[in-house]
Amino acid sequence: LYISNFFSASSSYNERDPKGRMWVANKIKSNVTNFKLNKKKRIFISRQNVDTRYITNFNEIKYVLNKHNIEIYYPGKTNFIDDVNIFKDTELIVGPHGAGLGNMIFSKDCHVIEICSEEKWKTTSMIYTALEFGFTFDTIKAIRDKKYEKTSKFKEAWYVSPIELDEVISNSKNYSIK
């Protein structure tokens, strides 16, 4: 098993290893022999079942996702080969900052929309990974809901503007997603 970290394993700085990531992605894709031919998918990676990056207004977000025919995906609910098969035909990936977005490396032509809070806004490694694979990329700024965090079990809760999400998804159709 080969694992490519988003950051270099030899440094505590923000160094990149794009060749290693590309090699791992290609090795895995070439060794998964039961690839199914699927129609193009649009996926939202949900973190609603964990205690960080929980979206407090998820019902509003689900409405926007349904409007754009985006299915909700829960990481860890399927096996690794199924995950590779799911993402290989994905043309749009939307989700909160986190490891689940790393599944983009199994896609071909894809647009990635990352939701980030104020603390991580536009400073994540996901944009570099998307660009390394030739994907287009957008970010949406979520608002940290500390009041909600104080009254719930969630360590990190976010409010995501459904209007902004709808606009960014609508504008993503202008990119060259094939």
C-alpha positions as a printed NumPy array, in Angstrom:
array([[  0.   ,   0.   ,   0.   ],
       [  1.369,   3.384,  -0.992],
       [  0.14 ,   6.562,   0.628],
       [  0.946,  10.035,  -0.625],
       [  0.506,  12.74 ,   1.968],
       [ -0.768,  16.123,   0.813],
       [  2.365,  17.601,   2.356],
       [  5.838,  16.131,   2.067],
       [  6.592,  13.555,   4.749],
       [ 10.129,  14.907,   5.045],
       [  9.202,  18.417,   6.081],
       [  7.048,  20.271,   8.539],
       [  6.695,  23.081,   6.01 ],
       [  4.088,  23.414,   3.297],
       [  6.025,  21.528,   0.626],
       [  4.246,  19.717,  -2.182],
       [  4.717,  16.271,  -3.673],
       [  2.649,  16.412,  -6.877],
       [  4.57 ,  13.625,  -8.639],
       [  4.022,  11.28 ,  -5.713],
       [  0.297,  12.056,  -5.579],
       [ -0.072,  11.589,  -9.333],
       [  1.853,   8.3  ,  -9.189],
       [ -0.334,   6.973,  -6.344],
       [ -3.534,   8.015,  -8.12 ],
       [ -2.475,   6.366, -11.389],
       [ -1.288,   3.175,  -9.624],
       [ -4.551,   2.798,  -7.753],
       [ -6.713,   3.549, -10.791],
       [ -4.759,   1.098, -12.966],
       [ -4.99 ,  -1.667, -10.347],
       [ -8.707,  -1.369,  -9.676],
       [ -9.849,  -3.865, -12.266],
       [-13.577,  -3.759, -11.704],
       [-14.147,  -0.185, -12.83 ],
       [-17.774,   0.171, -13.743],
       [-18.895,   2.449, -16.526],
       [-20.953,   5.092, -14.787],
       [-22.63 ,   8.258, -15.911],
       [-20.998,  11.48 , -14.744],
       [-21.706,  12.263, -11.114],
       [-21.974,  15.364,  -9.016],
       [-21.088,  14.705,  -5.378],
       [-21.314,  16.545,  -2.089],
       [-18.976,  15.096,   0.55 ],
       [-20.872,  15.281,   3.822],
       [-19.351,  15.622,   7.287],
       [-22.747,  15.644,   8.999],
       [-21.913,  12.384,  10.772],
       [-18.745,  13.694,  12.484],
       [-18.187,  16.395,  15.09 ],
       [-16.149,  18.866,  13.025],
       [-17.207,  21.032,  10.1  ],
       [-20.841,  20.241,  10.755],
       [-23.134,  22.424,   8.624],
       [-25.831,  23.912,  10.85 ],
       [-28.206,  24.776,   7.994],
       [-27.835,  21.491,   6.135],
       [-31.527,  21.32 ,   5.164],
       [-31.109,  24.546,   3.172],
       [-27.924,  23.168,   1.621],
       [-29.686,  19.905,   0.678],
       [-32.278,  21.938,  -1.229],
       [-29.503,  23.566,  -3.308],
       [-27.792,  20.213,  -3.862],
       [-31.044,  18.62 ,  -5.068],
       [-31.657,  21.552,  -7.401],
       [-28.298,  20.838,  -9.089],
       [-28.639,  17.017,  -9.081],
       [-25.808,  16.585,  -6.591],
       [-25.849,  13.398,  -4.544],
       [-24.675,  13.303,  -0.942],
       [-21.731,  11.037,  -0.216],
       [-20.681,   9.96 ,   3.27 ],
       [-16.974,   8.986,   3.416],
       [-16.228,   5.661,   5.041],
       [-19.642,   4.116,   4.305],
       [-18.313,   2.054,   1.365],
       [-15.106,   0.17 ,   0.689],
       [-12.028,   1.615,  -0.983],
       [-12.67 ,   0.14 ,  -4.443],
       [-16.238,   1.476,  -4.401],
       [-14.881,   4.912,  -3.44 ],
       [-12.462,   4.858,  -6.385],
       [-15.33 ,   3.838,  -8.684],
       [-17.567,   6.579,  -7.317],
       [-15.032,   9.346,  -7.866],
       [-13.62 ,   8.206, -11.214],
       [-16.7  ,   9.514, -13.036],
       [-17.289,  12.592, -10.917],
       [-17.451,  15.902, -12.747],
       [-18.222,  18.063,  -9.688],
       [-17.103,  17.595,  -6.082],
       [-18.448,  19.92 ,  -3.389],
       [-17.602,  19.618,   0.276],
       [-16.201,  21.039,   3.469],
       [-12.449,  21.171,   3.876],
       [-11.153,  17.727,   4.835],
       [ -9.574,  14.503,   3.698],
       [-12.712,  13.472,   1.796],
       [-11.859,  16.03 ,  -0.878],
       [ -8.647,  14.087,  -1.494],
       [-10.77 ,  11.565,  -3.399],
       [-10.556,  14.04 ,  -6.271],
       [ -7.324,  12.291,  -7.298],
       [ -9.431,   9.431,  -8.686],
       [-11.392,  11.76 , -11.003],
       [-10.536,  12.682, -14.579],
       [-12.053,  16.032, -15.511],
       [-13.511,  17.652, -12.455],
       [-14.486,  20.927, -10.832],
       [-13.927,  21.117,  -7.066],
       [-15.783,  23.47 ,  -4.725],
       [-14.309,  23.542,  -1.227],
       [-16.189,  25.021,   1.724],
       [-13.838,  26.596,   4.288],
       [-14.297,  28.554,   7.498],
       [-12.687,  31.889,   8.286],
       [ -9.678,  30.168,   9.841],
       [ -8.873,  28.155,   6.714],
       [-10.256,  30.453,   4.059],
       [ -8.231,  30.085,   0.847],
       [ -5.189,  28.641,   2.646],
       [ -5.753,  24.92 ,   2.144],
       [ -3.73 ,  22.46 ,   0.107],
       [ -6.792,  21.266,  -1.821],
       [ -6.521,  24.029,  -4.406],
       [ -2.978,  22.927,  -5.234],
       [ -4.016,  19.299,  -5.532],
       [ -6.898,  20.257,  -7.829],
       [ -4.603,  22.341, -10.011],
       [ -1.953,  19.583, -10.115],
       [ -4.574,  17.272, -11.621],
       [ -5.774,  19.918, -14.076],
       [ -9.094,  20.555, -12.322],
       [-10.874,  23.852, -11.861],
       [-11.462,  25.04 ,  -8.298],
       [-13.652,  27.377,  -6.253],
       [-14.014,  28.09 ,  -2.557],
       [-16.974,  29.166,  -0.471],
       [-16.477,  30.894,   2.842],
       [-18.441,  29.361,   5.712],
       [-19.136,  31.254,   8.919],
       [-18.087,  29.548,  12.126],
       [-21.164,  29.164,  14.369],
       [-19.643,  29.278,  17.858],
       [-23.032,  29.854,  19.481],
       [-24.268,  26.565,  18.   ],
       [-21.069,  24.82 ,  19.138],
       [-21.684,  25.867,  22.756],
       [-25.137,  24.26 ,  22.799],
       [-24.361,  21.087,  20.835],
       [-21.955,  18.152,  20.718],
       [-20.149,  19.586,  17.679],
       [-16.607,  20.896,  18.09 ],
       [-16.806,  22.896,  14.891],
       [-20.059,  24.059,  13.302],
       [-20.423,  26.111,  10.127],
       [-23.16 ,  28.151,   8.509],
       [-22.996,  28.009,   4.712],
       [-24.886,  30.553,   2.637],
       [-27.281,  28.613,   0.382],
       [-27.42 ,  31.599,  -1.961],
       [-23.642,  31.693,  -2.369],
       [-23.493,  27.904,  -2.789],
       [-26.167,  28.048,  -5.493],
       [-24.279,  30.818,  -7.328],
       [-20.922,  29.04 ,  -7.217],
       [-22.444,  25.751,  -8.424],
       [-24.334,  27.547, -11.196],
       [-21.149,  29.344, -12.289],
       [-19.188,  26.07 , -12.262],
       [-21.118,  25.078, -15.385],
       [-19.031,  27.692, -17.216],
       [-15.871,  25.66 , -16.649],
       [-14.732,  23.067, -19.109],
       [-16.19 ,  20.022, -17.352],
       [-16.517,  17.293, -19.952]])
